Amino acid sequence: MDYQRYFERAIAIFNENVGADFTADNVVLDYLTSDNQKQVFERFCTEYFPYRLKDPYEEEGYFDFYATAFVSKEPGGKDGILLHTDIPYTPAELIHVLLHELAHIFCLHNELDGASFYDTYCEGYADTSFKDGQINAGYAVWRECIAEIIARELDESWDIPPLGMKKQMLAQLRQELALIGGKLAMSQILVEVITSDEVERNRDWETAKKHIEKLRLFDMPTELPMIELVFKQLRGPFIQIDIDFISKVGSLYLETISLSLEKLLAERLREN
């Protein structure tokens, strides 16, 4: 597969629709496989993103991604994407993955007036470890959510099905909230709801909420407030975020996880 050609196609789609100035020169695309991922990561970071060598890439599961984005910390520096090439993408799947990573890069450069939200608020900003965890959790949920929403909006091949067709998937994702990957599950829930036909075409929250409530699925008191928070962010500041918004996302996420664990425990006790 000609990865570079599809990469240039993804760049063209992104630039045309978002007004970005990505090129194959200022966003470096490199490739890795399960056999060489550690060596490629080290070489790539040494050359372009030395600060990422501090990542815990020796840990099991670190390379469990289709692709991952890198952002330069130097003015005018190159950004980058590492793409797993031992995955049998279709052309449409590959373009979508690349659009998702370009969205990450675009957001990282524009979400906080050019500053890094992570560097500003996710490392040592909070005065307690609990608040620090809340901010980091909120940012993790949001950054995956917004990147995928942007990718779907730009991907002409992506269908926008009604909520009813997503109910089974959403139910399964809610079961995954109590697991280690809960932040990703929460991001996916938000994406699936927000990109449903009924929610996407409504700018009024109360109208969208009625459609969501018809699913009779989101019965924890934190779930609809979380969806509402993201719904209104997307119809207001969009990718521009502040500490209050991310803290609220993190707070609602942690409360949802707690409630989900309580429900899971109660169910197991009933079974016994």
C-alpha contacts under 8 A as a table, 3 or more apart, distances in Angstrom:
res1	aa1	res2	aa2	distance
2	D	5	R	5.54
2	D	6	Y	6.74
3	Y	6	Y	5.30
3	Y	7	F	6.06
4	Q	7	F	4.88
4	Q	8	E	6.19
4	Q	29	L	7.70
5	R	8	E	5.20
5	R	9	R	6.30
6	Y	9	R	4.86
6	Y	10	A	6.14
6	Y	91	P	7.38
6	Y	94	L	7.28
6	Y	95	I	6.16
7	F	10	A	5.08
7	F	11	I	6.23
7	F	24	A	7.87
7	F	29	L	7.95
7	F	95	I	6.93
7	F	98	L	6.60
8	E	11	I	5.00
8	E	12	A	6.19
8	E	23	T	7.57
8	E	24	A	6.56
9	R	12	A	5.10
9	R	13	I	6.32
9	R	95	I	7.52
10	A	13	I	5.14
10	A	14	F	6.15
10	A	95	I	5.60
10	A	96	H	7.83
10	A	98	L	6.30
10	A	99	L	5.83
11	I	14	F	5.10
11	I	15	N	6.01
11	I	22	F	6.20
11	I	23	T	6.68
11	I	24	A	7.85
11	I	99	L	7.57
11	I	102	L	7.68
12	A	15	N	5.25
12	A	16	E	6.00
13	I	16	E	5.31
13	I	17	N	6.26
13	I	154	L	7.10
14	F	17	N	5.43
14	F	18	V	5.73
14	F	19	G	7.43
14	F	20	A	6.86
14	F	99	L	6.93
14	F	102	L	7.63
14	F	154	L	7.02
15	N	18	V	5.36
15	N	19	G	4.87
15	N	20	A	4.56
15	N	21	D	6.04
15	N	22	F	6.61
16	E	19	G	5.82
16	E	20	A	7.61
17	N	154	L	7.19
20	A	106	F	7.59
22	F	26	N	6.39
22	F	27	V	6.58
23	T	26	N	5.37
23	T	27	V	6.10
24	A	27	V	5.42
24	A	28	V	6.36
24	A	29	L	7.64
25	D	28	V	6.35
25	D	78	K	7.67
26	N	77	G	7.40
26	N	78	K	4.75
26	N	79	D	6.14
26	N	80	G	7.93
27	V	78	K	5.66
27	V	79	D	4.60
27	V	80	G	4.79
27	V	81	I	7.18
28	V	78	K	6.80
28	V	79	D	6.17
28	V	80	G	4.40
28	V	81	I	6.24
29	L	80	G	5.81
29	L	81	I	4.99
29	L	82	L	6.08
29	L	83	L	7.36
30	D	44	F	7.75
30	D	80	G	7.81
30	D	81	I	6.40
30	D	82	L	5.02
30	D	83	L	6.28
31	Y	40	V	7.63
31	Y	82	L	5.51
31	Y	83	L	4.85
31	Y	84	H	5.93
31	Y	85	T	6.27
32	L	35	D	7.97
32	L	36	N	6.13
32	L	37	Q	5.10
32	L	40	V	6.16
32	L	41	F	7.85
32	L	82	L	6.88
32	L	83	L	6.15
32	L	84	H	5.05
32	L	85	T	6.12
32	L	86	D	7.91
33	T	36	N	5.47
33	T	37	Q	5.41
33	T	84	H	5.49
33	T	85	T	5.81
33	T	86	D	5.53
34	S	37	Q	5.47
34	S	84	H	7.87
34	S	86	D	7.30
36	N	39	Q	5.48
36	N	40	V	6.06
37	Q	40	V	5.21
37	Q	41	F	5.94
37	Q	63	F	7.37
38	K	41	F	5.19
38	K	42	E	6.22
38	K	57	Y	7.45
38	K	58	E	7.75
39	Q	42	E	5.24
39	Q	43	R	6.21
40	V	43	R	5.13
40	V	44	F	5.90
41	F	44	F	5.14
41	F	45	C	5.99
41	F	82	L	8.00
42	E	45	C	5.29
42	E	46	T	5.91
42	E	53	L	6.83
43	R	46	T	5.14
43	R	47	E	6.23
44	F	47	E	5.39
44	F	48	Y	6.11
44	F	49	F	7.14
45	C	48	Y	5.20
45	C	49	F	4.26
45	C	50	P	4.92
45	C	51	Y	7.52
45	C	52	R	6.18
45	C	53	L	6.27
46	T	49	F	6.10
46	T	50	P	4.86
46	T	53	L	7.42
47	E	50	P	6.98
48	Y	72	S	7.60
48	Y	78	K	7.27
49	F	52	R	5.72
49	F	53	L	7.62
49	F	70	F	7.33
49	F	71	V	7.67
49	F	72	S	6.53
50	P	53	L	5.54
51	Y	54	K	6.06
52	R	55	D	5.35
53	L	57	Y	7.90
56	P	59	E	5.75
56	P	62	Y	7.22
57	Y	60	E	7.87
57	Y	62	Y	5.46
57	Y	63	F	7.34
58	E	62	Y	7.29
59	E	62	Y	5.85
60	E	63	F	7.79
61	G	64	D	5.24
62	Y	65	F	7.92
65	F	68	T	6.85
65	F	84	H	7.38
66	Y	83	L	6.22
66	Y	84	H	5.41
66	Y	87	I	7.56
66	Y	97	V	7.22
67	A	81	I	6.71
67	A	82	L	5.42
67	A	83	L	4.32
67	A	84	H	5.88
67	A	97	V	7.01
67	A	98	L	7.67
67	A	101	E	7.11
68	T	81	I	5.63
68	T	82	L	5.44
68	T	83	L	6.80
68	T	101	E	6.40
69	A	79	D	7.78
69	A	80	G	5.84
69	A	81	I	4.55
69	A	82	L	6.64
69	A	101	E	5.47
69	A	102	L	7.44
69	A	104	H	6.63
69	A	105	I	6.47
70	F	79	D	5.59
70	F	80	G	4.80
70	F	81	I	5.95
70	F	105	I	7.05
71	V	78	K	7.33
71	V	79	D	4.61
71	V	80	G	6.45
71	V	105	I	6.25
71	V	108	L	7.42
71	V	109	H	7.98
72	S	75	P	7.62
72	S	77	G	5.39
72	S	78	K	5.73
72	S	79	D	5.23
73	K	77	G	7.12
74	E	77	G	5.11
79	D	105	I	7.40
81	I	101	E	7.00
84	H	87	I	6.41
85	T	88	P	7.56
89	Y	92	A	7.80
89	Y	93	E	5.60
89	Y	94	L	5.57
90	T	93	E	5.12
90	T	94	L	6.17
91	P	94	L	5.17
91	P	95	I	6.28
92	A	95	I	5.27
92	A	96	H	6.24
92	A	157	S	7.08
93	E	96	H	5.09
93	E	97	V	6.22
94	L	97	V	5.16
94	L	98	L	6.26
95	I	98	L	5.12
95	I	99	L	6.06
96	H	99	L	5.02
96	H	100	H	6.19
96	H	151	A	6.34
96	H	152	R	7.61
96	H	155	D	6.44
97	V	100	H	5.13
97	V	101	E	6.47
97	V	151	A	7.98
98	L	101	E	5.14
98	L	102	L	6.13
99	L	102	L	5.07
99	L	103	A	6.08
99	L	150	I	7.99
99	L	151	A	5.19
99	L	154	L	7.65
99	L	155	D	7.83
100	H	103	A	5.08
100	H	104	H	6.46
100	H	147	A	5.40
100	H	148	E	5.62
100	H	150	I	7.18
100	H	151	A	4.91
101	E	104	H	4.98
101	E	105	I	6.45
101	E	147	A	7.24
102	L	105	I	5.08
102	L	106	F	6.10
103	A	106	F	5.03
103	A	107	C	6.02
103	A	146	I	7.97
103	A	147	A	5.02
103	A	148	E	7.77
103	A	150	I	6.42
103	A	151	A	6.74
104	H	107	C	5.26
104	H	108	L	6.09
104	H	143	R	7.21
104	H	144	E	7.93
104	H	147	A	5.42
105	I	108	L	5.15
105	I	109	H	6.35
106	F	109	H	5.34
106	F	110	N	6.24
107	C	110	N	5.06
107	C	111	E	5.24
107	C	147	A	7.71
107	C	239	I	6.32
108	L	111	E	5.82
108	L	112	L	7.87
108	L	114	G	7.80
108	L	116	S	6.59
108	L	117	F	7.62
109	H	112	L	7.52
109	H	113	D	7.65
109	H	114	G	5.15
109	H	115	A	7.04
109	H	116	S	7.30
110	N	113	D	5.64
110	N	114	G	5.28
110	N	115	A	7.76
110	N	239	I	7.34
110	N	240	Q	6.81
111	E	114	G	6.99
111	E	115	A	7.79
111	E	116	S	7.98
111	E	117	F	7.38
111	E	239	I	5.43
111	E	240	Q	4.19
111	E	241	I	5.61
112	L	115	A	5.28
112	L	116	S	6.61
112	L	117	F	6.18
112	L	240	Q	6.01
112	L	241	I	6.28
112	L	242	D	7.14
113	D	240	Q	7.87
115	A	120	T	7.57
116	S	119	D	5.27
116	S	120	T	6.01
117	F	120	T	5.06
117	F	121	Y	5.81
117	F	122	C	7.20
118	Y	121	Y	5.51
118	Y	122	C	4.74
118	Y	123	E	6.97
118	Y	139	Y	7.96
119	D	122	C	5.99
119	D	123	E	6.10
120	T	123	E	7.00
120	T	125	Y	7.00
121	Y	124	G	7.03
121	Y	125	Y	5.01
121	Y	126	A	7.40
121	Y	135	I	7.43
121	Y	243	I	7.31
122	C	125	Y	6.39
122	C	126	A	7.97
122	C	132	D	6.64
122	C	135	I	6.41
122	C	136	N	5.63
123	E	126	A	8.00
123	E	132	D	7.62
124	G	127	D	7.56
124	G	132	D	7.34
125	Y	132	D	7.22
126	A	129	S	7.19
126	A	131	K	5.73
126	A	132	D	5.13
127	D	131	K	7.12
127	D	132	D	7.52
128	T	131	K	5.41
128	T	132	D	6.25
129	S	132	D	4.90
129	S	133	G	6.08
130	F	133	G	5.11
130	F	134	Q	6.19
131	K	134	Q	4.89
131	K	135	I	6.21
132	D	135	I	5.27
132	D	136	N	6.21
133	G	136	N	5.12
133	G	137	A	5.94
134	Q	137	A	5.18
134	Q	138	G	6.08
134	Q	247	S	6.21
134	Q	250	G	4.65
134	Q	251	S	5.85
134	Q	254	L	7.17
135	I	138	G	5.12
135	I	139	Y	6.12
135	I	243	I	7.75
135	I	246	I	6.13
135	I	247	S	5.08
135	I	250	G	5.66
136	N	139	Y	5.18
136	N	140	A	6.11
136	N	250	G	7.27
137	A	140	A	5.13
137	A	141	V	6.24
137	A	183	K	6.95
137	A	249	V	7.96
137	A	250	G	5.15
137	A	253	Y	7.48
137	A	254	L	7.82
138	G	141	V	5.24
138	G	142	W	6.11
138	G	246	I	5.09
138	G	247	S	6.06
138	G	248	K	7.29
138	G	249	V	4.74
138	G	250	G	3.50
138	G	251	S	7.28
138	G	253	Y	7.03
139	Y	142	W	5.07
139	Y	143	R	5.90
139	Y	246	I	5.83
139	Y	249	V	7.72
139	Y	250	G	7.20
140	A	143	R	5.52
140	A	144	E	6.55
140	A	183	K	6.69
140	A	184	L	7.92
141	V	144	E	5.85
141	V	145	C	6.22
141	V	183	K	5.33
141	V	184	L	6.45
141	V	186	M	6.55
141	V	187	S	5.10
141	V	249	V	7.64
141	V	250	G	7.75
142	W	145	C	4.97
142	W	146	I	6.01
142	W	187	S	6.74
142	W	246	I	7.51
142	W	249	V	7.51
143	R	146	I	5.44
143	R	147	A	6.15
144	E	147	A	5.31
144	E	148	E	6.24
144	E	184	L	7.35
144	E	187	S	6.13
145	C	148	E	5.49
145	C	149	I	6.21
145	C	187	S	4.79
145	C	188	Q	6.72
145	C	190	L	6.74
145	C	191	V	5.81
146	I	149	I	5.06
146	I	150	I	6.13
146	I	191	V	7.93
146	I	239	I	7.35
147	A	150	I	5.30
147	A	151	A	6.20
148	E	151	A	4.93
148	E	152	R	6.14
148	E	191	V	7.00
149	I	152	R	5.22
149	I	153	E	6.21
149	I	191	V	6.11
149	I	194	I	7.99
149	I	195	T	7.06
150	I	153	E	5.08
150	I	154	L	6.30
151	A	154	L	5.26
151	A	155	D	6.01
152	R	155	D	5.06
152	R	156	E	7.91
152	R	158	W	6.13
152	R	195	T	7.92
153	E	156	E	7.66
155	D	158	W	5.51
160	I	195	T	6.39
160	I	196	S	5.64
160	I	197	D	5.52
161	P	165	M	6.53
161	P	166	K	7.62
161	P	196	S	5.56
161	P	197	D	5.58
162	P	165	M	5.75
162	P	166	K	7.12
162	P	196	S	5.16
162	P	197	D	4.75
162	P	198	E	6.20
163	L	166	K	5.17
163	L	167	K	6.41
163	L	193	V	6.88
163	L	196	S	5.45
163	L	197	D	6.90
163	L	198	E	6.90
163	L	211	H	7.90
163	L	212	I	7.40
163	L	215	L	7.66
164	G	167	K	5.34
164	G	215	L	7.00
165	M	168	Q	7.45
166	K	169	M	5.29
166	K	170	L	6.04
166	K	192	E	7.32
167	K	170	L	5.08
167	K	171	A	6.08
167	K	215	L	6.92
167	K	217	L	7.87
168	Q	171	A	5.10
168	Q	172	Q	6.33
169	M	172	Q	5.16
169	M	173	L	6.25
170	L	173	L	5.02
170	L	174	R	6.17
170	L	189	I	6.14
170	L	192	E	7.55
171	A	174	R	5.18
171	A	175	Q	6.54
171	A	217	L	7.15
172	Q	175	Q	5.15
172	Q	176	E	6.67
173	L	176	E	5.06
173	L	177	L	6.72
173	L	185	A	5.63
173	L	186	M	7.61
173	L	188	Q	7.50
173	L	189	I	6.55
174	R	177	L	5.34
174	R	185	A	7.24
174	R	186	M	7.75
174	R	189	I	7.56
175	Q	178	A	6.77
176	E	179	L	5.37
176	E	181	G	7.28
176	E	182	G	6.16
176	E	185	A	6.24
177	L	180	I	7.91
177	L	181	G	7.17
177	L	182	G	4.24
177	L	183	K	7.37
177	L	185	A	5.90
177	L	186	M	6.68
177	L	257	I	6.11
177	L	260	S	6.75
178	A	182	G	6.03
178	A	257	I	5.80
178	A	258	S	7.94
178	A	260	S	5.85
178	A	261	L	5.52
178	A	264	L	7.86
179	L	182	G	5.44
181	G	184	L	5.61
181	G	185	A	6.43
182	G	185	A	4.95
182	G	186	M	6.08
182	G	257	I	7.48
183	K	186	M	5.11
183	K	187	S	6.24
183	K	253	Y	7.74
184	L	187	S	5.01
184	L	188	Q	6.16
185	A	188	Q	5.06
185	A	189	I	6.17
186	M	189	I	5.07
186	M	190	L	6.28
186	M	253	Y	7.50
187	S	190	L	5.22
187	S	191	V	6.18
188	Q	191	V	4.99
188	Q	192	E	6.05
189	I	192	E	5.27
189	I	193	V	6.22
190	L	193	V	5.32
190	L	194	I	5.93
190	L	227	I	6.31
190	L	230	V	7.74
191	V	194	I	5.21
191	V	195	T	5.89
192	E	195	T	5.37
192	E	196	S	6.18
193	V	196	S	5.36
193	V	199	V	6.91
193	V	212	I	7.81
193	V	227	I	7.93
194	I	199	V	5.65
194	I	200	E	5.88
194	I	227	I	7.85
194	I	231	F	6.89
195	T	199	V	6.70
195	T	200	E	5.43
196	S	199	V	5.53
196	S	200	E	5.83
197	D	200	E	5.38
197	D	201	R	6.26
198	E	201	R	5.86
198	E	202	N	6.70
198	E	208	A	6.58
198	E	211	H	6.64
199	V	202	N	5.41
199	V	208	A	5.08
199	V	211	H	7.48
199	V	212	I	7.91
200	E	203	R	7.76
202	N	205	W	7.35
202	N	207	T	6.98
202	N	208	A	6.04
203	R	208	A	7.79
203	R	235	R	7.06
204	D	207	T	5.58
204	D	208	A	6.43
205	W	208	A	5.03
205	W	209	K	5.83
205	W	228	E	6.87
205	W	231	F	7.32
205	W	232	K	7.51
206	E	209	K	4.99
206	E	210	K	6.39
207	T	210	K	5.39
207	T	211	H	6.89
208	A	211	H	5.34
208	A	212	I	6.45
209	K	212	I	5.00
209	K	213	E	6.04
209	K	224	L	7.87
210	K	213	E	5.11
210	K	214	K	6.42
211	H	214	K	5.33
211	H	215	L	7.40
212	I	215	L	5.73
212	I	216	R	7.80
213	E	216	R	5.53
213	E	217	L	7.36
213	E	218	F	7.37
215	L	218	F	7.74
216	R	219	D	7.21
218	F	223	E	6.02
218	F	224	L	6.86
219	D	223	E	7.32
220	M	223	E	5.71
220	M	256	T	7.21
220	M	259	L	7.14
221	P	224	L	6.95
221	P	225	P	7.56
222	T	225	P	5.50
222	T	226	M	6.23
222	T	252	L	5.90
222	T	253	Y	7.90
222	T	255	E	6.86
222	T	256	T	5.84
223	E	226	M	5.19
223	E	227	I	6.41
223	E	252	L	7.70
223	E	256	T	6.87
224	L	227	I	5.05
224	L	228	E	5.99
225	P	228	E	4.95
225	P	229	L	6.03
225	P	252	L	7.78
226	M	229	L	5.12
226	M	230	V	6.47
226	M	249	V	6.69
226	M	252	L	6.16
226	M	253	Y	7.63
227	I	230	V	5.32
227	I	231	F	5.94
228	E	231	F	4.92
228	E	232	K	6.10
229	L	232	K	5.47
229	L	233	Q	6.22
229	L	249	V	7.63
230	V	233	Q	4.94
230	V	234	L	6.17
231	F	234	L	5.40
231	F	235	R	6.55
232	K	235	R	5.06
232	K	236	G	6.02
233	Q	236	G	5.03
233	Q	237	P	5.68
233	Q	238	F	5.36
233	Q	239	I	7.99
234	L	237	P	6.57
234	L	238	F	4.25
234	L	239	I	7.34
235	R	238	F	6.19
237	P	240	Q	5.34
237	P	241	I	7.07
238	F	241	I	7.67
241	I	245	F	6.52
241	I	246	I	7.19
242	D	245	F	5.58
242	D	246	I	6.49
243	I	246	I	5.24
243	I	247	S	5.89
244	D	247	S	5.12
244	D	248	K	6.20
245	F	248	K	5.19
245	F	249	V	6.33
246	I	249	V	5.01
246	I	250	G	6.12
247	S	250	G	5.01
247	S	251	S	6.01
248	K	251	S	5.01
248	K	252	L	6.09
249	V	252	L	5.32
249	V	253	Y	6.03
250	G	253	Y	5.02
250	G	254	L	6.12
251	S	254	L	5.29
251	S	255	E	6.17
252	L	255	E	5.12
252	L	256	T	6.01
253	Y	256	T	5.05
253	Y	257	I	6.20
254	L	257	I	5.06
254	L	258	S	6.21
255	E	258	S	5.07
255	E	259	L	6.21
256	T	259	L	5.12
256	T	260	S	5.97
257	I	260	S	4.97
257	I	261	L	6.13
258	S	261	L	5.21
258	S	262	E	6.28
259	L	262	E	5.01
259	L	263	K	6.23
260	S	263	K	5.12
260	S	264	L	6.18
261	L	264	L	5.00
261	L	265	L	6.11
262	E	265	L	5.16
262	E	266	A	6.12
263	K	266	A	5.08
263	K	267	E	6.14
264	L	267	E	5.18
264	L	268	R	6.33
265	L	268	R	5.17
265	L	269	L	6.19
266	A	269	L	5.11
266	A	270	R	6.25
267	E	270	R	5.15
267	E	271	E	6.29
268	R	271	E	5.00
268	R	272	N	6.41
269	L	272	N	5.19
